[in-house]
Amino acid sequence: MKKALLFFSLILSFFIFAENSVAQKTVEPQIQRDPIMEADSKHNLEVAWQYYKLKKAYKAVIDRCEEMIAANPTFSKIDEVLYLSGMSSYYLSRNKGKQKVDLKEEKDKERFEPAKLKENAEAYLAQLVEQHPQSKYKSDAEKTLKILKSGK
């Protein structure tokens, strides 16, 4: 009787543990992020948001964002960086903002020509839409992409 009870409890525990292991979902590997790079990128993102919202300094926003993209392409908030880059490029291409671009300077002429800015805005916003479909900036990016593609 004791052997039967022991055998029965062994089989029962096997099914319980087997059920739990099947019920576990597969965990996707996490991206290993450098905590120092993350902190630096978060700081730069905060500064870029301030330039964007408060100062309308779109050229400075683009410079900050391009630096973040180059230095930390796996940044946890890269969707925000792409959004800021795209929208700032879009606004600058329409000559908006308080910070003006001097196209007489050779370095600015290539980077900040209106046609190049529109091209960059499309690229950044399309990357946001394609690679970050869950981003809260996706719908705004799609609206701006429609405007850019319509040529208005």
N, C-alpha and C positions, 0 to 999 in steps of 0.2 A: 504494500500500500504506500509506504513512504517513497519507494522507488518510482512508482507511478505518479505520485504527486510531484516529486522532484522533476521527473521527465516532462510532465504537463506544464509546470511553471517555467522550465527551460524553453520549451517550444513557444509558450505564450510570450515570454520576454524577447525571444528571437523575432516574432512578428511585430511586437511593439517597436523595437529598435529598427527593424527593416522598414516599417511604415514611416518612421520619423526621417530616416535617411532619404527615402524617396520623396517625401514632402518638401525637402529643402530645395530651394530654387538655386539655379546655377548663378554664381556670382561672377560678374564680369571683372576682369582685372582693372584695378584702379591705375590711373596715370600717376607715376611718381613725380611729385612736384617739389622743387627746391623751396623750402620755407622762406629763405632770404629773398629769392627771386619773386615769390608770391607777394611778400610784404612790400617789396619795392614797386612791383607792378600795381598793387592796390593803391599805394600812395600816388603813383603817377596817374592812375585812373581817377582818383578823387580830384587831383589838380586839373585834369583834362575836363572833367564835368564842370568844375568852377569856371574854367575858361569858356566852355560852351554855353552854360546857362547865364552866368552873371556878366561876363565881359564880351560875349559874342566875338571872341578872338579865335576864329576858326583856323587860321594859319598855325597858331600855337597848339591848338588841339590836334591838328594833323601831325605836327612834329612830335608831340608826346606819344600819340598813338602809333606812329610808325616806329618809334623807338621801342615801344612795348612789344609790338608784333615781331620785330627783329630779335629782341633780346629774350623774349619769353613766349614763343608761339603756343605753348601748352597752358597758358595762363587760364585759371579757372573762370575768369570773366571775360574771355576773349570775345564773346558775342557783343558785349558792351563796347569794347574797343573797336570792333568792326562797325558797329552802329555809329559811334562818334566820328570815326574816320569817314564813313560814307556820307553822313549828313553834313559834316563840316565841308567836305569836298563839294557836295551839292550846293550848299549855300554860298561858298566862295565862287563857284562857277557862275552864280547869278549876281555876283558883286554885292553880296549882303554881308553884314557884320561890321563891327567897328574897326577891325584890323584890316587895313588894305594891303594889297600885294603890289609891289613895284616890279612891273614886267621889264623895266629897263635893266635891272640887275640880272646878270647871266644865270646865276643859280636859281633865281625865282622864275625866270622866263620859262625854263624847261618844266619845272614842277608845278607851277601855278597858272599855266595858260588855261583859259576856260575850257577848251576842248579836252585837255588832259585831265582837268578836274572832274569833268562829267564822266570821262572814261573810268577814272579811279573810283568815283562815287558808285557807278554801276558795279564795278568789280567788288568793292567792299560789301555793298549791300547784297549782291547776289551770293557771295560767300557766306554771309550771315544767314540768308534764307535757306541755302542748300545744306550747310554744315551744322546749323543750330536750329532745327525746326521747332524746338520747344522754347525758344527764346521769347521773352515778353516784348522784344523789339521787332519781331518778325513781321507783324502786320503793318507797322509803320514803314518798315523797310520795303515791303511789297508795294505799298502805295507810292512811295518815292520812286521805286524802280519803274512803275507804270508811267509816271510823269516823265522820267528820263528817256524811256523807250519811245514815248509818243513824240518827243522832240519839242515839247512846250517849254 
